Amino acid sequence: MTVESIIDIELWDKAQWEAVMFMESRPPIIALAYKNPEVGKQIFLGLRRLTGKIDSKNQIRVSVIKGVDSRYPHTYAILIGSELKADGREHDHLITSVSRINRMNATSSANIDRFLQSYRDVGEAIILPGSMKARAVSPESIDQHGIVIKSIHVRNAWEIGLDEPDTVAIEEGATPVIPEGVDRALILAKLQKIRERRAKMASRKP
């Protein structure tokens, strides 16, 4: 098994990612708000050394998972991790990755919808570190820490497959929004398999 990840676990633990902020500009901005923003800046300096100012190779995976909890239909999750690509390894070679997730308990989809529409219009976005205290980012921060990303995965939670990296968005005790006309029993069975597989993998950890 190979573990591949752009996530520096120690730094992310210290930074304490607590929220996401969307800012209107061209391209639009997605700021990851950390309780310890100085450590957040260290995270992005490390990412910039990997990707440069423009993530032209799509090494950073950003996913927006909608409908993660039917009790709160506007709640969504943001996932940050590595974009895993097939590279000629053996078919049975297991690759796993570390990602970070933040659940946004929104009461409306207006902010995320506006951001995603702007991203689609422009074809790119800027991701950078931020702080809930500052509530804004400076041009200097954009220049020093921002990374232009060309790909954002937008998913509905009920559509996530068994072997996809976005399965971490499937939480215990939460049933995703399942639209009418979709086989509810089939989706719930798939979600149960995802949870069982995750529990089995967790039990193998030392």
C-alpha positions as YAML, in Angstrom:
chain: A
units: angstrom
residues:
- id: 1
  name: MET
  ca: [0.00, 0.00, 0.00]
- id: 2
  name: THR
  ca: [1.23, 3.47, -0.89]
- id: 3
  name: VAL
  ca: [0.18, 6.62, 0.98]
- id: 4
  name: GLU
  ca: [0.20, 9.77, -1.12]
- id: 5
  name: SER
  ca: [-0.81, 13.14, 0.25]
- id: 6
  name: ILE
  ca: [-0.13, 16.84, 0.03]
- id: 7
  name: ILE
  ca: [-1.44, 17.19, 3.59]
- id: 8
  name: ASP
  ca: [1.21, 17.93, 6.21]
- id: 9
  name: ILE
  ca: [-0.66, 16.33, 9.11]
- id: 10
  name: GLU
  ca: [1.35, 18.04, 11.85]
- id: 11
  name: LEU
  ca: [0.87, 21.52, 10.39]
- id: 12
  name: TRP
  ca: [-2.82, 21.00, 9.66]
- id: 13
  name: ASP
  ca: [-3.37, 19.81, 13.23]
- id: 14
  name: LYS
  ca: [-1.65, 22.93, 14.55]
- id: 15
  name: ALA
  ca: [-3.43, 25.30, 12.16]
- id: 16
  name: GLN
  ca: [-6.95, 24.02, 13.05]
- id: 17
  name: TRP
  ca: [-9.03, 24.59, 9.94]
- id: 18
  name: GLU
  ca: [-12.38, 25.92, 11.15]
- id: 19
  name: ALA
  ca: [-14.27, 27.41, 8.19]
- id: 20
  name: VAL
  ca: [-14.32, 28.42, 4.55]
- id: 21
  name: MET
  ca: [-14.79, 31.94, 3.24]
- id: 22
  name: PHE
  ca: [-15.76, 32.82, -0.34]
- id: 23
  name: MET
  ca: [-14.76, 36.18, -1.79]
- id: 24
  name: GLU
  ca: [-15.92, 37.76, -5.02]
- id: 25
  name: SER
  ca: [-13.15, 38.61, -7.47]
- id: 26
  name: ARG
  ca: [-11.90, 37.41, -10.82]
- id: 27
  name: PRO
  ca: [-10.95, 34.67, -10.31]
- id: 28
  name: PRO
  ca: [-13.06, 34.03, -7.21]
- id: 29
  name: ILE
  ca: [-11.30, 33.28, -3.92]
- id: 30
  name: ILE
  ca: [-11.79, 30.40, -1.52]
- id: 31
  name: ALA
  ca: [-10.04, 31.10, 1.78]
- id: 32
  name: LEU
  ca: [-9.47, 28.36, 4.33]
- id: 33
  name: ALA
  ca: [-9.93, 30.02, 7.70]
- id: 34
  name: TYR
  ca: [-7.58, 28.68, 10.37]
- id: 35
  name: LYS
  ca: [-7.65, 29.33, 14.11]
- id: 36
  name: ASN
  ca: [-3.87, 29.70, 13.85]
- id: 37
  name: PRO
  ca: [-3.49, 31.63, 10.58]
- id: 38
  name: GLU
  ca: [0.29, 31.91, 10.78]
- id: 39
  name: VAL
  ca: [0.51, 28.13, 10.68]
- id: 40
  name: GLY
  ca: [-2.00, 28.20, 7.83]
- id: 41
  name: LYS
  ca: [0.43, 30.38, 5.91]
- id: 42
  name: GLN
  ca: [3.15, 27.79, 6.47]
- id: 43
  name: ILE
  ca: [0.84, 25.16, 4.98]
- id: 44
  name: PHE
  ca: [0.37, 27.20, 1.82]
- id: 45
  name: LEU
  ca: [4.03, 28.06, 1.50]
- id: 46
  name: GLY
  ca: [4.66, 24.31, 1.48]
- id: 47
  name: LEU
  ca: [1.93, 23.76, -1.11]
- id: 48
  name: ARG
  ca: [3.36, 26.54, -3.26]
- id: 49
  name: ARG
  ca: [6.74, 24.81, -3.25]
- id: 50
  name: LEU
  ca: [4.95, 21.78, -4.67]
- id: 51
  name: THR
  ca: [2.61, 23.39, -7.18]
- id: 52
  name: GLY
  ca: [3.93, 26.88, -7.82]
- id: 53
  name: LYS
  ca: [1.54, 29.84, -8.00]
- id: 54
  name: ILE
  ca: [-0.58, 27.93, -10.50]
- id: 55
  name: ASP
  ca: [-1.50, 24.31, -9.87]
- id: 56
  name: SER
  ca: [-1.24, 23.47, -13.55]
- id: 57
  name: LYS
  ca: [-0.88, 19.73, -12.86]
- id: 58
  name: ASN
  ca: [-3.99, 19.65, -10.63]
- id: 59
  name: GLN
  ca: [-2.10, 18.20, -7.67]
- id: 60
  name: ILE
  ca: [-4.49, 19.73, -5.13]
- id: 61
  name: ARG
  ca: [-7.90, 18.08, -5.00]
- id: 62
  name: VAL
  ca: [-10.69, 20.40, -3.91]
- id: 63
  name: SER
  ca: [-14.14, 18.85, -3.59]
- id: 64
  name: VAL
  ca: [-17.47, 20.45, -2.77]
- id: 65
  name: ILE
  ca: [-19.91, 17.81, -1.53]
- id: 66
  name: LYS
  ca: [-23.52, 18.96, -1.43]
- id: 67
  name: GLY
  ca: [-26.47, 17.42, 0.37]
- id: 68
  name: VAL
  ca: [-24.43, 15.63, 3.05]
- id: 69
  name: ASP
  ca: [-27.25, 15.63, 5.61]
- id: 70
  name: SER
  ca: [-30.94, 15.46, 4.74]
- id: 71
  name: ARG
  ca: [-31.84, 17.06, 8.09]
- id: 72
  name: TYR
  ca: [-29.98, 20.19, 6.99]
- id: 73
  name: PRO
  ca: [-30.30, 20.27, 3.18]
- id: 74
  name: HIS
  ca: [-28.00, 23.28, 2.61]
- id: 75
  name: THR
  ca: [-25.13, 21.78, 4.60]
- id: 76
  name: TYR
  ca: [-22.13, 20.90, 2.45]
- id: 77
  name: ALA
  ca: [-18.56, 19.71, 2.92]
- id: 78
  name: ILE
  ca: [-15.26, 20.98, 1.53]
- id: 79
  name: LEU
  ca: [-12.47, 18.43, 1.08]
- id: 80
  name: ILE
  ca: [-8.81, 19.24, 0.51]
- id: 81
  name: GLY
  ca: [-6.41, 16.48, -0.48]
- id: 82
  name: SER
  ca: [-4.28, 15.01, -3.23]
- id: 83
  name: GLU
  ca: [-5.53, 14.37, -6.75]
- id: 84
  name: LEU
  ca: [-4.68, 10.70, -7.23]
- id: 85
  name: LYS
  ca: [-3.88, 9.67, -10.78]
- id: 86
  name: ALA
  ca: [-3.31, 6.34, -12.45]
- id: 87
  name: ASP
  ca: [0.38, 6.03, -13.29]
- id: 88
  name: GLY
  ca: [0.94, 2.53, -14.55]
- id: 89
  name: ARG
  ca: [1.19, 0.77, -11.19]
- id: 90
  name: GLU
  ca: [-0.11, -2.76, -10.80]
- id: 91
  name: HIS
  ca: [-3.89, -3.02, -10.84]
- id: 92
  name: ASP
  ca: [-4.02, -4.50, -7.33]
- id: 93
  name: HIS
  ca: [-1.65, -1.90, -5.85]
- id: 94
  name: LEU
  ca: [-3.50, -0.05, -3.10]
- id: 95
  name: ILE
  ca: [-3.08, 3.72, -2.93]
- id: 96
  name: THR
  ca: [-4.50, 5.74, -0.06]
- id: 97
  name: SER
  ca: [-4.42, 9.43, 0.67]
- id: 98
  name: VAL
  ca: [-4.88, 11.78, 3.61]
- id: 99
  name: SER
  ca: [-7.40, 14.57, 3.20]
- id: 100
  name: ARG
  ca: [-9.01, 17.22, 5.39]
- id: 101
  name: ILE
  ca: [-12.71, 17.98, 5.51]
- id: 102
  name: ASN
  ca: [-14.72, 20.91, 6.80]
- id: 103
  name: ARG
  ca: [-18.48, 20.71, 7.14]
- id: 104
  name: MET
  ca: [-20.26, 24.01, 6.53]
- id: 105
  name: ASN
  ca: [-23.63, 24.19, 8.30]
- id: 106
  name: ALA
  ca: [-25.18, 26.70, 5.94]
- id: 107
  name: THR
  ca: [-28.81, 27.85, 6.10]
- id: 108
  name: SER
  ca: [-28.78, 28.82, 2.43]
- id: 109
  name: SER
  ca: [-26.88, 27.69, -0.65]
- id: 110
  name: ALA
  ca: [-26.47, 31.28, -1.93]
- id: 111
  name: ASN
  ca: [-22.79, 31.71, -1.02]
- id: 112
  name: ILE
  ca: [-21.54, 28.39, -2.38]
- id: 113
  name: ASP
  ca: [-23.73, 28.68, -5.49]
- id: 114
  name: ARG
  ca: [-22.42, 32.19, -6.21]
- id: 115
  name: PHE
  ca: [-18.82, 31.05, -5.80]
- id: 116
  name: LEU
  ca: [-19.25, 27.99, -8.01]
- id: 117
  name: GLN
  ca: [-20.97, 29.99, -10.74]
- id: 118
  name: SER
  ca: [-18.13, 32.51, -10.72]
- id: 119
  name: TYR
  ca: [-15.61, 29.64, -10.84]
- id: 120
  name: ARG
  ca: [-17.41, 28.12, -13.84]
- id: 121
  name: ASP
  ca: [-17.54, 31.48, -15.61]
- id: 122
  name: VAL
  ca: [-13.82, 32.13, -15.17]
- id: 123
  name: GLY
  ca: [-12.57, 28.55, -15.25]
- id: 124
  name: GLU
  ca: [-10.34, 28.88, -12.21]
- id: 125
  name: ALA
  ca: [-10.22, 30.02, -8.59]
- id: 126
  name: ILE
  ca: [-7.64, 31.08, -6.02]
- id: 127
  name: ILE
  ca: [-7.24, 29.10, -2.82]
- id: 128
  name: LEU
  ca: [-5.35, 30.62, 0.10]
- id: 129
  name: PRO
  ca: [-5.16, 30.72, 3.91]
- id: 130
  name: GLY
  ca: [-7.31, 33.08, 5.93]
- id: 131
  name: SER
  ca: [-8.73, 33.84, 9.35]
- id: 132
  name: MET
  ca: [-12.25, 34.31, 10.69]
- id: 133
  name: LYS
  ca: [-10.96, 37.30, 12.65]
- id: 134
  name: ALA
  ca: [-9.68, 39.10, 9.57]
- id: 135
  name: ARG
  ca: [-12.68, 38.25, 7.36]
- id: 136
  name: ALA
  ca: [-10.67, 39.55, 4.39]
- id: 137
  name: VAL
  ca: [-7.43, 38.83, 2.55]
- id: 138
  name: SER
  ca: [-4.87, 41.37, 1.41]
- id: 139
  name: PRO
  ca: [-3.35, 41.61, -2.08]
- id: 140
  name: GLU
  ca: [-0.03, 40.70, -0.42]
- id: 141
  name: SER
  ca: [-1.52, 37.46, 0.93]
- id: 142
  name: ILE
  ca: [-2.88, 36.56, -2.49]
- id: 143
  name: ASP
  ca: [0.52, 37.16, -4.03]
- id: 144
  name: GLN
  ca: [2.51, 35.36, -1.32]
- id: 145
  name: HIS
  ca: [0.23, 32.46, -0.43]
- id: 146
  name: GLY
  ca: [-2.48, 32.12, -3.10]
- id: 147
  name: ILE
  ca: [-2.60, 29.18, -5.50]
- id: 148
  name: VAL
  ca: [-4.61, 29.22, -8.71]
- id: 149
  name: ILE
  ca: [-6.57, 25.98, -9.11]
- id: 150
  name: LYS
  ca: [-8.16, 24.88, -12.36]
- id: 151
  name: SER
  ca: [-10.30, 22.03, -11.07]
- id: 152
  name: ILE
  ca: [-12.98, 21.79, -8.37]
- id: 153
  name: HIS
  ca: [-15.00, 18.60, -7.98]
- id: 154
  name: VAL
  ca: [-18.65, 19.36, -7.26]
- id: 155
  name: ARG
  ca: [-20.61, 16.33, -6.11]
- id: 156
  name: ASN
  ca: [-23.86, 15.33, -4.50]
- id: 157
  name: ALA
  ca: [-23.21, 13.10, -1.51]
- id: 158
  name: TRP
  ca: [-25.61, 10.39, -2.71]
- id: 159
  name: GLU
  ca: [-23.63, 10.04, -5.97]
- id: 160
  name: ILE
  ca: [-20.27, 9.18, -4.36]
- id: 161
  name: GLY
  ca: [-18.99, 5.73, -5.29]
- id: 162
  name: LEU
  ca: [-17.45, 3.07, -3.05]
- id: 163
  name: ASP
  ca: [-13.83, 3.62, -4.08]
- id: 164
  name: GLU
  ca: [-13.76, 7.40, -4.45]
- id: 165
  name: PRO
  ca: [-11.68, 9.75, -2.27]
- id: 166
  name: ASP
  ca: [-14.76, 11.80, -1.41]
- id: 167
  name: THR
  ca: [-16.25, 8.96, 0.68]
- id: 168
  name: VAL
  ca: [-14.89, 10.72, 3.79]
- id: 169
  name: ALA
  ca: [-17.82, 13.14, 3.40]
- id: 170
  name: ILE
  ca: [-20.21, 10.33, 4.32]
- id: 171
  name: GLU
  ca: [-20.65, 10.81, 8.06]
- id: 172
  name: GLU
  ca: [-21.95, 8.39, 10.65]
- id: 173
  name: GLY
  ca: [-25.54, 9.08, 11.60]
- id: 174
  name: ALA
  ca: [-26.24, 11.37, 8.64]
- id: 175
  name: THR
  ca: [-28.31, 10.40, 5.62]
- id: 176
  name: PRO
  ca: [-27.55, 12.44, 2.48]
- id: 177
  name: VAL
  ca: [-30.22, 14.22, 0.51]
- id: 178
  name: ILE
  ca: [-31.59, 11.65, -1.95]
- id: 179
  name: PRO
  ca: [-33.72, 13.13, -4.74]
- id: 180
  name: GLU
  ca: [-37.07, 11.71, -5.80]
- id: 181
  name: GLY
  ca: [-36.84, 9.10, -8.52]
- id: 182
  name: VAL
  ca: [-33.59, 7.64, -7.16]
- id: 183
  name: ASP
  ca: [-33.60, 4.14, -5.67]
- id: 184
  name: ARG
  ca: [-33.32, 5.07, -1.99]
- id: 185
  name: ALA
  ca: [-32.69, 1.51, -0.79]
- id: 186
  name: LEU
  ca: [-29.82, 1.09, -3.25]
- id: 187
  name: ILE
  ca: [-28.18, 4.35, -2.17]
- id: 188
  name: LEU
  ca: [-28.54, 3.56, 1.54]
- id: 189
  name: ALA
  ca: [-27.02, 0.12, 0.99]
- id: 190
  name: LYS
  ca: [-24.06, 1.69, -0.80]
- id: 191
  name: LEU
  ca: [-23.56, 4.22, 1.99]
- id: 192
  name: GLN
  ca: [-23.60, 1.41, 4.56]
- id: 193
  name: LYS
  ca: [-20.88, -0.39, 2.60]
- id: 194
  name: ILE
  ca: [-18.80, 2.80, 2.62]
- id: 195
  name: ARG
  ca: [-19.14, 3.10, 6.40]
- id: 196
  name: GLU
  ca: [-18.36, -0.59, 6.96]
- id: 197
  name: ARG
  ca: [-15.27, -0.41, 4.76]
- id: 198
  name: ARG
  ca: [-14.06, 2.70, 6.56]
- id: 199
  name: ALA
  ca: [-14.57, 1.06, 9.96]
- id: 200
  name: LYS
  ca: [-12.66, -2.01, 8.79]
- id: 201
  name: MET
  ca: [-9.71, 0.11, 7.63]
- id: 202
  name: ALA
  ca: [-9.72, 2.06, 10.90]
- id: 203
  name: SER
  ca: [-9.58, -1.18, 12.88]
- id: 204
  name: ARG
  ca: [-6.37, -2.14, 11.07]
- id: 205
  name: LYS
  ca: [-4.52, 0.95, 12.23]
- id: 206
  name: PRO
  ca: [-1.94, 0.35, 14.96]
...
